[in-house]
Amino acid sequence: MTDLPKAQTFRVDGITAPLRYAAFRHIWLASLLSNLGILIRNVGAAWAMTEMTSSADKVALVQTAFMVPVMLISLLAGAIADMYDRRLVALAALCIALCGTTALTALEWLRLTTPDLLLALCFLVGSGAALMGPAWQSSVSEQVPAEALPAAVALNAISFNIARSFGPAIGGIVVAIAGAVAAFALNAVLYVPLVVALFLWKRVAEPSRLPREHLTRAIVSGVRYITNSPSIKVVLTRAMATGAIGGSISALLPLVARDLLHGGAQTYGIMLGAFGLGAVIGALCIGEMRKHMSGEAAVRACTLAMGGATAAVAMSREPILTATALVLAGAMWMMVFTLFDIGVQLSAPRWVAGRSLAVYQASYSGGIGIGSWGWGRLTDAAGVEIALLVSATLMLLSALLGLWLRMPRINARSEDGEALADPEVRLPLTHRSGPLVVEIEYRVAPDNARNFHNVMQGVQLFRQRNGAYGWSIARDVADPELWTERYHCPTWLDYLRQRNRSTQLERALDQQAMAFHIGPEPVRIRRMLERPFGSVRWKEDVPDRAADELLAVDCERGK
């Protein structure tokens, strides 16, 4: 949470509205310079590998080295972002990336770089980016209000793609004039404004009433939430497939410039610039697309257009035609991944936003990384043109995924519900007391049984993604009006977290289930310890460990 004084009265219906918020504006401008440096560095790294080896496999592995760390450590990074100050996490990540870039500069200056060493340092820089991503993306919601979030997500994408429009061309000129060492050094210098902007950001965090989760439990909580969130799982699957197929263009673009267009580093930079220009156009149009098309229709349109553009790149031998196709491919790439990003951000509540975005990053980055390796191997075997034509065909076919994995309809963020007071209890407990069994008894008219059962399927999902396990719903065979919902929580502390993690939409669904209850008595809730360790003294002379930390459990009516 962050302080947004006075800015709350701003209108937030335009793409530039988030820039009215000072924290977002300063960080966005600094990130524009940082992104420019990253694109210049990427040109330097890709072209340095092209000069050291003729292997398409090695050239494609440069992109893999940057992207695979995101797949490997992003969930850990997301848990860290949710547990600790996101500003400090982002600063630490920037320091890792800066160290890797500085090492690249020094080694290239001393002419000690080898293909394997270049890949290793690219992996280190990618690790910094992997740690940075979840903290960076989840902090956007702390810099702008919820209604400005889609525009802020699009602006962050525009920042990267404005840099992509000019950075590769600048990088090509820098590499052509001064070599890869200058590209690496310029990247290190352009990290500095972002470090300063994050350092000066006065982030105001709302302290939690409950203790911070341990790292391993936080990772488990994130996985559990995503596993029980159908909308996020659909977005992750589509993002991974699109990244694996569409990553062929960026992975093979150095070879397109060298082998198909017979150009050099400058041609490569111009082609990357064309792709980035298209991405900026796509980001500027994303708002209009969301107004006139559903998420599924928009994703299908983007993948079909991207498939056609990829085929055009494969068959073209003229730089102007290739650049035109790359503008279209960049626009479609930007649109589809912005749609995926917005889908995840609006689906995930604040407490798990970092972990959800981390898994999203891992899915598409893993897809791009693995796909890049595959496209490199195929290029070695069949050539650049065949590899790109195969990619184009698969991209066109990927539009059919919507028949089984339809994009969810999400128009508003899952806002956190208000904190609930702890239940009144009579049994002394500690945070570790458990497992806890919760039983909720409803009386439902037989005519409403089917509708009630359907609603409870949704209740099951949100109970499980917020921390419950062993959920069940049972109907009394002797009293058909009586239904009993039952679930477990590992400890009393986990139960308190589970109660307070519900979003407003989830609580509305809970109230919808409660509305089926009939009879003069309210819904009956029982909370029981299955194994009450820590709350029972087995011998009279054993000190009561709960004496210093009294929490508790009982049976109540209603919530």
C-alpha positions as CSV (number, residue, x, y, z in Angstrom):
1,M,0.0,0.0,0.0
2,T,1.3,3.5,-0.7
3,D,0.2,7.0,0.0
4,L,-1.5,8.8,-2.9
5,P,-2.3,12.3,-1.5
6,K,-4.6,14.5,-3.6
7,A,-4.0,12.3,-6.6
8,Q,-7.1,10.3,-5.7
9,T,-9.2,12.9,-7.4
10,F,-7.6,12.6,-10.8
11,R,-9.4,11.0,-13.7
12,V,-7.9,7.7,-14.6
13,D,-9.6,6.9,-17.9
14,G,-6.6,7.8,-20.2
15,I,-3.5,6.0,-21.0
16,T,-1.4,8.8,-19.6
17,A,-3.4,9.2,-16.3
18,P,-0.9,7.1,-14.2
19,L,1.8,9.7,-15.0
20,R,0.0,12.2,-12.8
21,Y,1.1,10.2,-9.8
22,A,4.6,11.4,-8.8
23,A,6.0,8.1,-7.6
24,F,4.9,6.3,-10.8
25,R,6.1,9.1,-13.0
26,H,9.6,9.3,-11.6
27,I,10.1,5.5,-11.7
28,W,8.6,5.2,-15.2
29,L,10.9,7.9,-16.6
30,A,14.0,6.2,-15.0
31,S,12.9,2.8,-16.2
32,L,12.7,4.2,-19.7
33,L,16.5,4.9,-19.6
34,S,17.2,1.6,-17.9
35,N,15.2,-0.2,-20.6
36,L,17.2,1.7,-23.3
37,G,20.4,0.4,-21.7
38,I,19.1,-3.2,-21.5
39,L,18.2,-3.2,-25.3
40,I,21.6,-1.8,-26.1
41,R,23.3,-4.5,-24.0
42,N,21.2,-7.2,-25.7
43,V,22.4,-6.1,-29.1
44,G,26.0,-6.1,-27.8
45,A,25.6,-9.6,-26.3
46,A,23.9,-11.1,-29.4
47,W,26.3,-9.6,-31.8
48,A,29.3,-10.5,-29.7
49,M,28.2,-14.1,-29.8
50,T,27.6,-13.9,-33.6
51,E,31.2,-12.7,-34.0
52,M,32.6,-15.5,-31.7
53,T,30.8,-18.4,-33.3
54,S,28.8,-19.3,-36.4
55,S,26.6,-21.7,-34.5
56,A,22.9,-20.7,-34.6
57,D,22.5,-22.8,-31.4
58,K,24.9,-20.6,-29.5
59,V,23.4,-17.4,-30.9
60,A,19.8,-18.4,-29.8
61,L,21.2,-19.4,-26.4
62,V,22.0,-15.8,-25.6
63,Q,18.2,-15.1,-25.3
64,T,17.8,-18.3,-23.4
65,A,20.5,-17.3,-20.9
66,F,18.6,-14.1,-20.2
67,M,15.2,-15.7,-19.9
68,V,15.7,-19.1,-18.2
69,P,16.6,-17.5,-14.8
70,V,13.1,-16.0,-14.8
71,M,11.6,-19.5,-15.1
72,L,13.9,-21.0,-12.5
73,I,13.8,-18.4,-9.6
74,S,10.7,-16.3,-10.3
75,L,8.5,-18.1,-7.8
76,L,11.1,-17.6,-5.1
77,A,11.4,-13.9,-6.2
78,G,7.6,-13.5,-6.0
79,A,7.5,-14.9,-2.5
80,I,10.3,-12.5,-1.5
81,A,8.4,-9.6,-3.1
82,D,5.3,-10.4,-1.1
83,M,7.1,-10.9,2.2
84,Y,9.6,-7.9,2.1
85,D,9.7,-4.3,1.1
86,R,9.3,-4.4,-2.7
87,R,11.4,-1.2,-3.1
88,L,14.4,-2.8,-1.3
89,V,13.9,-6.1,-3.2
90,A,14.0,-4.2,-6.5
91,L,17.1,-2.3,-5.5
92,A,18.9,-5.5,-4.5
93,A,17.9,-7.0,-7.9
94,L,19.3,-4.0,-9.7
95,C,22.6,-4.4,-7.9
96,I,22.9,-8.0,-9.1
97,A,22.2,-7.0,-12.7
98,L,24.6,-4.1,-12.4
99,C,27.4,-6.4,-11.2
100,G,26.8,-8.8,-14.1
101,T,26.9,-6.0,-16.6
102,T,30.0,-4.5,-15.1
103,A,31.7,-7.9,-15.3
104,L,30.7,-8.2,-19.0
105,T,32.2,-4.7,-19.6
106,A,35.5,-5.5,-17.9
107,L,36.0,-8.9,-19.6
108,E,35.1,-7.6,-23.0
109,W,37.5,-4.7,-22.4
110,L,40.3,-7.2,-21.6
111,R,39.2,-9.4,-24.5
112,L,38.7,-12.4,-22.2
113,T,35.1,-13.1,-23.2
114,T,34.4,-16.6,-24.5
115,P,31.0,-18.0,-25.7
116,D,30.5,-19.9,-22.5
117,L,31.5,-17.0,-20.3
118,L,29.2,-14.7,-22.1
119,L,26.3,-17.1,-21.6
120,A,27.2,-17.4,-17.9
121,L,27.2,-13.6,-17.3
122,C,24.0,-13.2,-19.3
123,F,22.5,-15.8,-16.9
124,L,23.7,-13.7,-13.9
125,V,22.1,-10.5,-15.4
126,G,19.0,-12.5,-16.1
127,S,18.9,-13.6,-12.5
128,G,18.8,-10.0,-11.4
129,A,16.0,-9.4,-13.8
130,A,14.1,-12.4,-12.5
131,L,14.3,-11.1,-8.9
132,M,13.4,-7.6,-10.1
133,G,10.3,-8.6,-12.1
134,P,7.7,-9.6,-9.4
135,A,8.7,-6.7,-7.0
136,W,8.6,-4.2,-9.9
137,Q,5.3,-5.4,-11.4
138,S,3.4,-5.9,-8.1
139,S,4.6,-2.5,-6.8
140,V,2.7,-0.7,-9.7
141,S,-0.6,-1.2,-7.7
142,E,1.1,0.7,-4.8
143,Q,1.9,3.6,-7.0
144,V,-1.5,4.2,-8.7
145,P,-5.1,3.5,-7.7
146,A,-6.8,0.3,-8.8
147,E,-8.8,2.0,-11.6
148,A,-5.5,3.3,-13.2
149,L,-3.8,-0.1,-13.0
150,P,-4.5,-1.3,-16.6
151,A,-3.2,2.0,-18.0
152,A,-0.1,1.7,-15.7
153,V,0.6,-1.8,-16.9
154,A,0.3,-0.6,-20.5
155,L,2.6,2.4,-19.8
156,N,5.3,0.1,-18.4
157,A,5.1,-2.0,-21.6
158,I,5.3,1.2,-23.6
159,S,8.4,2.2,-21.7
160,F,10.2,-1.0,-22.7
161,N,9.0,-0.7,-26.3
162,I,9.9,2.9,-26.7
163,A,13.4,1.8,-25.7
164,R,13.1,-1.1,-28.1
165,S,12.2,1.2,-30.9
166,F,15.5,3.2,-30.5
167,G,17.7,1.1,-28.3
168,P,18.6,-1.6,-30.8
169,A,19.3,0.9,-33.6
170,I,21.5,2.9,-31.1
171,G,23.0,-0.4,-29.9
172,G,23.8,-1.3,-33.5
173,I,25.6,2.0,-34.1
174,V,27.4,1.7,-30.7
175,V,28.6,-1.8,-31.5
176,A,29.6,-0.9,-35.0
177,I,31.6,2.1,-33.8
178,A,33.0,1.0,-30.5
179,G,32.3,-2.7,-30.1
180,A,30.2,-4.7,-27.6
181,V,32.2,-3.3,-24.6
182,A,30.7,0.2,-25.2
183,A,27.2,-1.4,-25.2
184,F,27.8,-3.1,-21.9
185,A,29.3,0.0,-20.3
186,L,26.3,2.2,-21.5
187,N,23.9,-0.3,-20.0
188,A,25.7,-0.1,-16.6
189,V,25.5,3.7,-16.6
190,L,21.8,3.8,-17.5
191,Y,20.9,1.6,-14.5
192,V,21.8,4.5,-12.2
193,P,18.7,6.7,-12.7
194,L,16.4,3.8,-11.8
195,V,18.5,3.0,-8.7
196,V,18.1,6.7,-7.6
197,A,14.3,6.8,-8.4
198,L,13.7,3.6,-6.3
199,F,15.9,4.9,-3.5
200,L,13.9,8.1,-3.3
201,W,10.4,6.5,-3.5
202,K,8.7,6.9,-0.1
203,R,6.8,3.7,0.0
204,V,4.3,3.5,2.8
205,A,3.4,-0.1,3.7
206,E,0.5,-1.1,5.9
207,P,1.8,-3.5,8.6
208,S,0.1,-6.8,8.8
209,R,-1.6,-7.9,12.1
210,L,-0.3,-11.4,11.5
211,P,3.4,-12.6,11.5
212,R,5.2,-12.8,8.2
213,E,5.1,-16.2,6.5
214,H,8.3,-18.3,6.3
215,L,9.7,-18.3,2.8
216,T,8.9,-22.0,2.0
217,R,5.3,-21.6,3.3
218,A,5.0,-18.4,1.2
219,I,6.0,-20.4,-1.9
220,V,3.6,-23.1,-1.1
221,S,0.8,-20.6,-0.5
222,G,1.5,-19.0,-3.9
223,V,1.4,-22.4,-5.7
224,R,-1.7,-23.3,-3.9
225,Y,-3.5,-20.1,-4.9
226,I,-2.6,-20.4,-8.5
227,T,-3.5,-24.1,-8.6
228,N,-7.0,-23.2,-7.4
229,S,-7.5,-20.2,-9.6
230,P,-8.8,-21.3,-13.0
231,S,-8.5,-17.9,-14.6
232,I,-4.8,-17.5,-13.8
233,K,-4.1,-21.1,-14.9
234,V,-5.6,-20.3,-18.3
235,V,-3.6,-17.1,-18.7
236,L,-0.4,-18.9,-17.7
237,T,-0.9,-21.7,-20.2
238,R,-1.7,-19.4,-23.1
239,A,1.3,-17.1,-22.2
240,M,3.7,-20.1,-22.2
241,A,2.5,-21.4,-25.5
242,T,2.6,-18.0,-27.2
243,G,6.0,-17.3,-25.8
244,A,7.5,-20.6,-26.9
245,I,6.1,-20.2,-30.5
246,G,6.5,-16.4,-31.0
247,G,10.0,-16.2,-29.4
248,S,11.4,-17.4,-32.7
249,I,11.5,-13.9,-34.1
250,S,13.6,-12.3,-31.3
251,A,15.8,-15.4,-31.0
252,L,16.6,-15.7,-34.7
253,L,16.6,-12.0,-35.7
254,P,20.4,-11.8,-35.7
255,L,20.5,-14.6,-38.2
256,V,17.7,-13.0,-40.2
257,A,19.8,-9.8,-40.4
258,R,23.0,-11.8,-41.3
259,D,21.7,-14.6,-43.5
260,L,18.5,-13.5,-45.1
261,L,19.1,-9.7,-45.4
262,H,22.9,-10.0,-45.7
263,G,23.4,-7.1,-43.2
264,G,25.5,-6.4,-40.2
265,A,25.0,-5.1,-36.6
266,Q,23.4,-1.9,-37.8
267,T,20.8,-3.9,-39.9
268,Y,20.1,-6.1,-36.8
269,G,19.6,-3.0,-34.7
270,I,17.2,-1.4,-37.2
271,M,15.1,-4.6,-37.4
272,L,14.9,-4.8,-33.6
273,G,13.9,-1.1,-33.7
274,A,11.1,-1.9,-36.1
275,F,9.8,-4.6,-33.8
276,G,9.9,-2.2,-30.9
277,L,8.1,0.5,-32.8
278,G,5.3,-1.9,-33.5
279,A,5.2,-2.8,-29.8
280,V,4.8,0.9,-28.9
281,I,1.9,1.2,-31.4
282,G,0.3,-2.0,-30.0
283,A,0.6,-0.7,-26.4
284,L,-1.1,2.6,-27.4
285,C,-4.0,0.7,-29.0
286,I,-4.6,-1.8,-26.2
287,G,-7.2,0.4,-24.5
288,E,-9.3,0.6,-27.6
289,M,-8.9,-3.1,-28.3
290,R,-10.2,-3.9,-24.7
291,K,-13.2,-1.7,-25.3
292,H,-14.3,-3.3,-28.5
293,M,-13.2,-6.9,-28.2
294,S,-13.4,-9.6,-25.5
295,G,-10.2,-11.0,-24.1
296,E,-10.5,-14.2,-26.2
297,A,-11.3,-12.4,-29.4
298,A,-8.4,-10.0,-28.9
299,V,-5.9,-12.8,-28.2
300,R,-7.0,-14.8,-31.3
301,A,-6.7,-11.7,-33.5
302,C,-3.2,-11.0,-32.2
303,T,-1.9,-14.6,-32.7
304,L,-3.3,-14.8,-36.2
305,A,-1.7,-11.5,-37.2
306,M,1.5,-12.5,-35.6
307,G,1.6,-15.8,-37.5
308,G,1.2,-13.9,-40.8
309,A,3.9,-11.4,-39.9
310,T,6.3,-14.2,-38.9
311,A,5.8,-15.9,-42.3
312,A,6.5,-12.6,-44.0
313,V,9.8,-12.2,-42.2
314,A,10.7,-15.7,-43.2
315,M,10.1,-15.1,-46.9
316,S,11.3,-11.5,-47.3
317,R,14.7,-10.7,-48.6
318,E,14.1,-6.9,-48.6
319,P,14.9,-4.9,-45.5
320,I,11.9,-2.6,-45.9
321,L,9.5,-5.5,-46.2
322,T,11.0,-7.3,-43.3
323,A,10.9,-4.1,-41.2
324,T,7.2,-3.7,-42.0
325,A,6.4,-7.3,-41.0
326,L,8.3,-6.8,-37.8
327,V,6.3,-3.6,-37.0
328,L,3.1,-5.8,-37.2
329,A,4.7,-8.6,-35.3
330,G,5.8,-6.2,-32.5
331,A,2.4,-4.7,-32.2
332,M,0.7,-8.0,-31.9
333,W,3.3,-9.4,-29.5
334,M,2.8,-6.3,-27.3
335,M,-0.9,-6.5,-27.3
336,V,-1.2,-10.2,-26.5
337,F,1.2,-10.1,-23.6
338,T,-0.3,-6.9,-22.2
339,L,-3.6,-8.7,-22.2
340,F,-2.1,-11.7,-20.4
341,D,-0.4,-9.3,-17.9
342,I,-3.6,-7.4,-17.1
343,G,-5.4,-10.7,-16.7
344,V,-3.0,-11.9,-14.0
345,Q,-2.9,-8.5,-12.2
346,L,-6.6,-8.2,-12.1
347,S,-7.1,-11.8,-11.0
348,A,-4.6,-11.8,-8.1
349,P,-5.3,-10.1,-4.7
350,R,-2.6,-7.9,-3.2
351,W,-1.3,-10.6,-0.7
352,V,-0.3,-12.9,-3.5
353,A,0.3,-10.5,-6.4
354,G,4.1,-10.9,-6.4
355,R,3.9,-14.7,-6.5
356,S,1.2,-14.7,-9.2
357,L,3.1,-12.3,-11.4
358,A,6.3,-14.3,-10.8
359,V,4.7,-17.5,-12.0
360,Y,3.3,-15.6,-15.0
361,Q,6.8,-14.4,-15.7
362,A,8.2,-17.9,-15.4
363,S,5.6,-19.3,-17.8
364,Y,6.2,-16.9,-20.6
365,S,9.9,-16.5,-20.0
366,G,10.3,-20.3,-19.8
367,G,8.3,-20.6,-23.0
368,I,10.5,-18.1,-24.7
369,G,13.7,-19.6,-23.3
370,I,12.9,-23.2,-24.2
371,G,11.4,-22.1,-27.5
372,S,14.5,-20.1,-28.4
373,W,16.7,-23.2,-27.8
374,G,14.4,-25.3,-30.0
375,W,14.3,-22.7,-32.8
376,G,18.1,-22.6,-32.7
377,R,18.4,-26.3,-33.1
378,L,15.8,-26.4,-35.9
379,T,17.7,-23.6,-37.6
380,D,21.0,-25.5,-37.5
381,A,19.2,-28.5,-39.1
382,A,16.9,-26.8,-41.6
383,G,17.8,-23.1,-41.9
384,V,16.3,-19.8,-40.7
385,E,13.5,-19.6,-43.3
386,I,12.1,-23.1,-42.5
387,A,12.3,-22.5,-38.7
388,L,10.4,-19.2,-39.0
389,L,7.8,-20.8,-41.3
390,V,7.2,-23.6,-38.8
391,S,6.8,-21.0,-36.1
392,A,4.3,-19.1,-38.2
393,T,2.2,-22.2,-38.8
394,L,2.2,-23.1,-35.1
395,M,1.2,-19.5,-34.2
396,L,-1.7,-19.6,-36.5
397,L,-2.8,-22.9,-35.0
398,S,-2.4,-21.6,-31.5
399,A,-5.6,-19.5,-32.0
400,L,-7.5,-22.8,-31.6
401,L,-6.4,-23.0,-28.0
402,G,-9.3,-20.8,-27.1
403,L,-11.7,-23.6,-27.8
404,W,-10.4,-25.4,-24.7
405,L,-8.6,-22.6,-22.7
406,R,-10.8,-19.6,-23.2
407,M,-9.5,-16.3,-21.8
408,P,-11.4,-15.2,-18.6
409,R,-13.6,-12.2,-18.6
410,I,-12.0,-9.9,-16.0
411,N,-12.8,-6.1,-15.8
412,A,-11.9,-5.1,-12.3
413,R,-9.2,-6.0,-9.8
414,S,-9.8,-8.5,-7.0
415,E,-9.9,-5.9,-4.2
416,D,-8.9,-7.1,-0.7
417,G,-11.7,-7.5,1.8
418,E,-11.7,-5.7,5.1
419,A,-9.8,-7.3,7.9
420,L,-12.0,-9.6,10.0
421,A,-11.8,-9.6,13.8
422,D,-10.4,-12.8,15.3
423,P,-13.1,-15.2,16.6
424,E,-13.8,-15.3,20.3
425,V,-12.5,-18.5,21.9
426,R,-12.2,-20.1,25.3
427,L,-9.3,-22.6,24.6
428,P,-5.8,-21.2,25.0
429,L,-3.9,-21.5,21.7
430,T,-0.6,-20.6,20.1
431,H,0.0,-19.7,16.4
432,R,1.3,-23.3,15.9
433,S,-1.8,-25.0,17.4
434,G,-3.4,-27.3,14.9
435,P,-4.5,-28.8,12.7
436,L,-7.8,-26.9,12.9
437,V,-11.1,-28.4,11.6
438,V,-13.8,-26.0,10.6
439,E,-17.4,-27.1,10.1
440,I,-20.2,-24.8,8.8
441,E,-23.7,-26.1,9.0
442,Y,-26.3,-24.7,6.5
443,R,-30.0,-25.4,6.3
444,V,-31.1,-25.3,2.7
445,A,-34.6,-25.8,1.2
446,P,-34.6,-29.0,-0.9
447,D,-35.7,-27.0,-4.0
448,N,-32.5,-25.0,-3.8
449,A,-30.2,-27.9,-3.3
450,R,-28.7,-27.9,-6.8
451,N,-28.2,-24.2,-6.9
452,F,-26.6,-24.2,-3.4
453,H,-24.3,-27.0,-4.4
454,N,-23.2,-25.1,-7.5
455,V,-22.4,-22.0,-5.5
456,M,-20.4,-24.1,-3.0
457,Q,-18.1,-25.3,-5.9
458,G,-16.9,-21.7,-6.1
459,V,-16.6,-21.5,-2.3
460,Q,-14.4,-24.6,-2.4
461,L,-12.0,-22.9,-4.8
462,F,-11.5,-19.7,-2.8
463,R,-11.3,-21.6,0.5
464,Q,-8.5,-23.8,-0.9
465,R,-6.6,-21.0,-2.7
466,N,-6.6,-19.0,0.6
467,G,-5.1,-21.8,2.7
468,A,-7.7,-24.5,3.5
469,Y,-7.3,-28.2,2.6
470,G,-9.4,-31.3,2.7
471,W,-12.5,-29.4,1.8
472,S,-15.8,-31.3,1.5
473,I,-19.5,-30.6,1.4
474,A,-21.9,-33.3,2.8
475,R,-25.7,-33.6,3.0
476,D,-27.4,-35.4,6.0
477,V,-29.3,-38.5,4.8
478,A,-31.6,-38.3,7.8
479,D,-32.2,-34.5,7.6
480,P,-32.0,-33.5,3.8
481,E,-32.1,-29.8,4.7
482,L,-28.8,-30.0,6.6
483,W,-25.6,-29.5,4.7
484,T,-22.1,-29.4,6.4
485,E,-19.1,-27.7,4.8
486,R,-15.9,-29.0,6.3
487,Y,-12.2,-28.0,5.7
488,H,-8.9,-28.1,7.5
489,C,-6.2,-25.5,8.2
490,P,-2.6,-26.6,9.2
491,T,-2.5,-24.3,12.2
492,W,-4.5,-21.6,14.0
493,L,-2.3,-18.9,12.4
494,D,-3.0,-20.4,8.9
495,Y,-6.7,-20.2,9.7
496,L,-6.5,-16.5,10.7
497,R,-4.7,-15.9,7.4
498,Q,-7.2,-17.8,5.5
499,R,-10.1,-15.7,7.0
500,N,-8.4,-12.4,6.1
501,R,-7.2,-13.3,2.6
502,S,-10.6,-13.3,1.0
503,T,-11.3,-10.6,-1.6
504,Q,-14.5,-8.7,-1.8
505,L,-15.7,-10.9,-4.6
506,E,-15.0,-14.0,-2.6
507,R,-16.8,-12.7,0.4
508,A,-19.8,-11.8,-1.8
509,L,-19.7,-15.5,-3.0
510,D,-19.6,-16.6,0.7
511,Q,-22.6,-14.4,1.4
512,Q,-24.4,-15.8,-1.6
513,A,-24.0,-19.3,-0.1
514,M,-25.2,-18.0,3.3
515,A,-28.3,-16.6,1.6
516,F,-29.5,-20.1,1.0
517,H,-29.7,-20.8,4.7
518,I,-33.3,-21.0,6.1
519,G,-34.7,-21.3,9.6
520,P,-34.7,-19.2,12.8
521,E,-31.1,-20.0,13.8
522,P,-28.1,-18.5,11.9
523,V,-25.5,-20.6,10.2
524,R,-23.6,-22.6,12.8
525,I,-19.7,-22.6,12.7
526,R,-17.6,-25.0,14.7
527,R,-13.8,-24.6,15.0
528,M,-12.1,-27.7,16.5
529,L,-8.5,-28.7,17.1
530,E,-7.8,-32.1,15.7
531,R,-4.5,-32.5,17.6
532,P,-4.4,-29.7,20.2
533,F,-0.6,-29.7,20.9
534,G,0.6,-26.6,22.7
535,S,-2.8,-26.1,24.3
536,V,-3.0,-29.1,26.6
537,R,-0.5,-29.9,29.4
538,W,0.0,-33.7,29.4
539,K,1.4,-33.6,32.9
540,E,0.7,-31.2,35.8
541,D,4.3,-30.2,36.2
542,V,4.8,-29.3,32.5
543,P,4.6,-25.5,31.9
544,D,1.8,-24.2,29.7
545,R,3.5,-23.0,26.6
546,A,0.4,-21.1,25.6
547,A,0.5,-18.9,28.7
548,D,2.3,-16.1,27.0
549,E,0.4,-16.2,23.7
550,L,-3.3,-16.7,24.1
551,L,-5.4,-17.0,21.0
552,A,-8.4,-19.2,20.7
553,V,-11.2,-21.4,19.3
554,D,-14.9,-22.1,20.0
555,C,-18.2,-22.7,18.4
556,E,-20.3,-19.7,17.2
557,R,-23.4,-19.0,15.3
558,G,-23.0,-16.9,12.1
559,K,-19.7,-15.3,11.1
